[in-house]
Amino acid sequence: MQLERPLAGDLLVSCRRCDAVLRRHAPGSLPRAVALNLAALVLFGIANFWPFLAFTFEGRGQVVSLASGVVRLWQEGMPLLAALVLGASILFPLVKMSAVLWALGPLLLERRVPGQPTALRLADALRAWSMLDVFLLAVIVAWVKLADLAALTPGPGLWAFVGTLLLSTAADATLDHHDFWQRLGPQATLARLATAVPQRLAACPLCGQIAPAGGLAGARCPRCGDRLAPPDPTMLGRSFALLIAAIALYLPANLLPVMSVTSLGRTEPSTILGGVVFLVEHGMIPIAGVVFVASVLVPVFKFLALGILLATTARASRWRPLERTRLWRLLEFVGRWSMVDVFVVALLVSLVDMGALATIEAGAGIAAFAATVVLTMLASASFDPRLIWKVPR
C-alpha cells in the first residue's frame, strides 16, 4: 500500500514497485473530458451517417459509409467477422463515449444518477476494444493499395471520423479517474482502516479503494462495485488455453487467402504475406513495413511474450518481475494493432464491388486471423500481472 500525498498541477503518480501509472492528476479534468467526449460523439454521428469514401474505377463509382464493410462481410456469409468489425469500429466506441458521459455528466451538475460507477467500469473495459485509431490506419493502407487502381475521394464522414479519434483520445488522456472516484466516495485512510486490521484487506483493481474483504468470496468494492479478489493462479490455465488456440489458428490465417480480387473475369487470391509483397513491388515500402509488423511480427511477438509470462509465472519465478510486468503492458498496447488487416479487408470488400469489372471478396484466412487477434487479446486480458509479484518467500 502507498500513501497519497497532496498534489498540485498536472502530475503522474506511479507505483514505486512496478512503475505503473496510478493516477494522472489533472485539475479540472472532468469538465474537459465531458466536453471532449460530447464533441466526439457528435462527430461520430456525422461519421456514421455521411459519406465516408468515394471510389471511382473505369468511369464507374460508388460511395461507401463507415458501416458498408460490415454489410458486405455479412452478405458474404461471415456474420462473426462482420460483428467483430461492427463492434470494434462503431458499437464499442459509441458505447464507451456514451458511458463516460453518463458517468461524468451528472457530477458537473452536482447530481448522482444510478449506474455511474458501472458506466465508467464499462468504458474502461471497452478501451482496448474501441479501435478507431487502428481503423484509421487501415483506411490509409487501403487507400495506398487502391491508389494505382482507382481514384479515392474522402467524404465528410472520414473527416468527422478523424475528428472523433482526436477528441476521444484527448478525452481519455485528460480524464483523472481518481477525481471521479473521490467524488463518488472518499479514499480509505489509515484511521478508517485501523478498525479493519483483524480482517483481510484488499485493493480494488479499478478504483484503488482499500476495503475489508472478509473471506473475499463475493466481496465487492464499496465505492465502485468491482470484485475484490486476490490474484487467481487458476486463471493461468485459461490464458494458456487461449494462447494455444490462437497459435493453432495462426497457421491457416497465413496459408489461406485473406481475400480474392476479381478483375475482368480473372480471380487472384491474396494472403497476408502476398499483400506485403504487393506493396513492396509497387514501391510502397513504408506501408508494407507497417502491415508486416502489425500482421506478422506482432502476432509472433505476442505468442513468445505470452508464453514467457505464463511459463515463468506458473513456476513462481522471481526472474525480473519489473521487466515482465512491463512486457505485459507492452502486450496490452500492441495486441489490438494486429486488427489492421481485418479492417483493411472490410474496407476493400466494400469499396471494390463492381461485379465482373472489379470485385474483392473476403477469404477464410481473414476470419482465422481475426480469431487469432481476439484470442491473444483475451489471453493477455486473462493474465493477472499481480501474480508476477506473488512468489513464495
ABEGO torsion letter per residue (X at the ends): XBBBBBBBEBBBBBBAAAGBBABBBBBGAAAAAAAAAAAAAAAAAAAAABBABBBBBGGBBBBBBAAAAAAAAAAAGBAAAAAAAAAAAAAAAAAAAAAAAAAAAAAAAGBBBBGAAAAAAAAAAAAAABBAAAAAAAAAAAAAAAAAABBBBBBAAAAAAAAAAAAAAAAAAABBAAAAAAAABBBBBAAAAAAAAABBBBBBAAAGBBBBAEAGBGBBBAAAGBBBBBBBAAAAAAAAAAAAAAAAAAAAAAABBABBBBBGGBBBBBBAAAAAAAAAAAGBAAAAAAAAAAAAAAAAAAAAAAAAAAAAAAAGBABGAAAAAAAAAAAAAAAAAAAAAAAAAAAAAAABBAEAABBBBBBAAAAAAAAAAAAAAAAAAABBAAAAABBBX
